Amino acid sequence: MATDLQELFAFLAVVQAGGFREAARKSGSSASSLSEAVRRLETRLGVRLLNRSTRSVVPTEAGTRLAERLVPALGEVDAALDVVSGFRDRPAGTLRLNVPTVAARLVLPGIVTPFLKAYPDIRLEVIAEDSFVDMLASGCDAGIRYDERLEQDMIAVPIGPRFQRIATAAAPAYLDARGRPEHPRDLLDHACLRGQFPSGSIPTWEFERDGKVLQVDPSGPLLVRIGAAVDLAVAAAMDGLGIIHLFEEWLRPHFDSGALEPVLEPWWQTFSGPFLYYPGRRHLPSPLRAFIDFIRSR
């Protein structure tokens, strides 16, 4: 059965964007042309692929199955076409990265601007989210993760700082009023500002000293979703509401200003830094290859 590749690309774009308008915005096409392409595809296949309403566009079971198979297949088509564009003088195209919020805040700022200045024909799309997603199924070319969350069968390249620490801190006024913890167990008697993953789990606070790892599960007046809401917890800590446990680089400016005071620093846990990870296929899109080479050169 002969099927126009553009119809397949249009269908997948709508599924990944969750609607015709958003797909049109991302692809630079019109919503009407995407709708017509999907309609032709449904007519050609003789099956409904999308359930449309005034508020949402949701794939049917057949549409879901088709999208699952199209993601890797059309990814290879894109990669094959990109091999030809590799004969251009400069890499060009779109690079899509899926990263956790902490990487968008602490790792990418020092990389994005010099990279895009070095490769002006590349367009970078960054999707920051803290839930565990299938990077390929989400339509991204690569992602950033820490080693304990790397997907199997992926190639990993170090990116950003090679070692990081989780710091514990509070406002000096809070510590003057409540006392300064001398051991992680002392946190059980303090107001602690906690974070929660999108899955609903609340990670315990880990500390390490002389090879000994200690976990504590303190309570407190504020619980925020890990990601965009973390700045709210940082602001609350600076206002004296309680003790916070977060990446050292995130808190460093507030240490330097005196708004926050380090707590239990001998117990701060050190861990390996993040990795850029991507599928090990033979032909990488030229924007991704340029980004990998740029990261390695740094």
N, C-alpha and C positions, 0 to 999 in steps of 0.2 A: 504494500500500500504506500503510494507516494505521499509524503507529508512535507509541507514547507517547514524548513527549520525555523523560520521567523515566527511561525505559529507556535512552535514548541517553546521558543525563547519567550514569546509574549505570555504564554500560559504560565511558565515557571516564574516570570517576573511578577505576575499578579499574585500567585500563591505566596511567594516569599515576602512581598510587600503587604499582603493582607487586604488588597483592594486595588481597583483600577486607577484611582487618582494618585495614590502614593506610588504605584508602579510607574505611572506616566511621569511623575516628578523625578523619580530616580533614573529613569531610562532616557528622558528627554523626548519621549513620544507623547502622543495625545491619548487620553483615556478612551476616546471613541475608536481610535485605530487599534488599540489593544483589545477592546471589547469585540471588535469585528474579527480580529485574528483568532481569538478564542472561540467565537461562534463558528467560524469556518472549520476550526479543528474539531469541535464537537460534532458538527455536521458530517465531516469526513469520517470520523470514528464511529458515529452512530451511538454516542453515549454522552450523557451529561457529565461534565467535569467539575463544574462550579455551581454551588447553590448561591444565588444572588438575592439580596434583599436591599431595602433602602439604606440599611445601616451597616451591612457587612457582606463580605464575599468569603465563602468557606468552601474548600474543596470537598467533593463527594468522596465516597470510598474509592471509586475508580480514579478520581483526580488525585487523591492522596498517593495511591499506588504508582500512578504515572509520574508524579513529582519526585517520589523517592528514587525512581530509576533514572529520571532525567538529570538530576543534580550531578552525579559523576559522569554521565554520558556527555552532557553539554559542556561540562567542565573540560573534558578532553578535546571537544571541538574547539573551544576557546583557546586552549593551550596549543592545539595544532595550528590555528590561524595566527597565534601570537609568534610562533616560530618564524613565520614569514615576516612579521613586523620587526623581528629581531635584526633584519637586514637594513633597517632604518639607521640613520646616523645616531639617534638617541632613543632609548626605551620610551614607550608611550602606552597609555591605557590607564585602567583603573585598578587600584590595589585596595582590597577590602580586608581589614583586620578586625578580629574579634578579641577584645582584651578586657580584663577586669578593671574596675574603676581605679584601683590603686596604681595600675600600670599607666592608665591614661593620665593620672595626676603626677606620678613620680618618675616614670621611665620615658614616656614619649616626648614630653616638652623639650628636652635637649636634643632630640633626634629629628622630629618632624620638620622643623623649619630648614635646617641645613640639608636634609634629604630632598625636600621639594625644591629648594633653590638649585641643588645639583642636577635635578631631573625635572625641569619645568613642564615636560609633556606628560607627566604622570599625575593622576588625580587620586588622592588618598581618601578613603572612607574608613572611619573608625567607629565601630560599634562597641560601646562600653557597657558590659553587664556582668553581674556577679553570679548568675545561675550557671550551672554546668550545662553547656550546650554542645551539640555536634557541630564543630566548626564548618565542615563541608556541607552538611545539610542546611546550615543557615546561609549558605551562599557566599561564604568568605574564603579568601585565598590562604590565609594564615591566621595564627592567633598568638597570644602571649599567655603563658601559664607558668605556675611554679611546678617543680618536678613531681610533687605528689599528685598533681592533677593532670599530668600530661597524658594524652591519649596514646594507645598502643599503635605501632606501625607508623609512627610519625618521626620525622627528622627534627631534632631540636638544636638550636643555635643560641648560645648565651647572648642576652641582650640586657643592657643596663648594668647596675652594680652587681658584682659577683657575690657579695655577702651583704645581708641586711639584718637588722635587729628590730624586735618588737620592744618598744619603750613603754614604761609606766610613768604617769605624771599626774600632777594636780596643781591647782593654784596655790601659791604660798599662803594666802589667807585661809584656805581650807585646811592646809597642813598645820598652820599655827593653832587653829581651833580644835582639830580632831587628833593631832599627833601625827608623827611620821612613821610609817610602817618600817620595821626592821627585818621582817621575814614575810614571804608571800602569804603565809597563813594569817598574818595580821590583817590582810585585806578583808577577811570574813567579818571584821568588826567595822568596816568602812562602807561608805556609800560609793558604789562602783557603777560606771556608765558602760553598759554592755551593748554588744552588736549581735544581730541576728541575720543568718543567711536567708536568701529567698526561699529555700526549702523549709524554713521554720526552725531549723536547729540553731542553738545558741552555743558557740564554741567556748570551751573553758579557757581560762588564761593559763598559759604555760610559762614556766620559768626554768632556768638551768644554771647550775653552779657546780664546778668540780666534777663534771660528768653526771651529775644527778639532776633528773628532770622532775619537776613538781607541778602538778595541775591543781588549780583552785577554781571554785565555782561561786564567786561572790554574788551578792545581790545589790540592788540599788534602785534609784528613782527613775532611771531613764533607760529605755531599750530602743535602739534605732536599727533600721535595715542597713546591713553592710553595703556600702556603695555611696550613693549620692547623699544619704542622710548622715554620714559620718561627721561632716562638718558641723552639724547641729550638736553632736556630742562633744566635739572639740570646743565649741563656743560655750557649752554648758560647763565644761571643765574649767575654762578660763574664768567663768563667772563664779567659781567656787562651789558648784553643785556636787562634785565628787571626783573620783579618780578614774583616769582613762588609760587604756592599754591599746597601743596602736603603733604603726610603723614609725621608727625613729625619724625618718626623713620628713614625714607628715608633721611631726611635732617640733622638729628642729627650729623653725623660725620663732616659735613661741618660747622655746628654751632661750634663744638668743635675746629675745625682747624682755625676758623675765616674767612673762605672763603665766608660764607654767614652770614647775620645778620638777626635775627628774626624781623618781622614787625607785628604790630597790635596784639601782643600776648594776650592781654586781651580779644580779640574777637575770638580767636581760638575755633572752635567748637569741643566738645567732643562727641563721639558716642561709642556704644558698639562694642566689638571686634568680630572677625570672629567665624564661627561655622563649624565643620565637620558635614556633613549631608549625610544620607544614607537611603535606603528603609527599612521599618520596616518589613521585611520578617522573618519568624520563624528561618530559619537556615542561619546564616551569614557565609560567607567563613572564614576559620580560619585566613588568613592573615588580613582580615578586623577586625575580633573580637580581634586579638592581638593588632592591631593598636588602636582600641577604648579603650581597657584596658590600653594601654600604655599612651594614652592621659589623661585618667581619673586619672591615678596614679600620673601625674605631676601637 
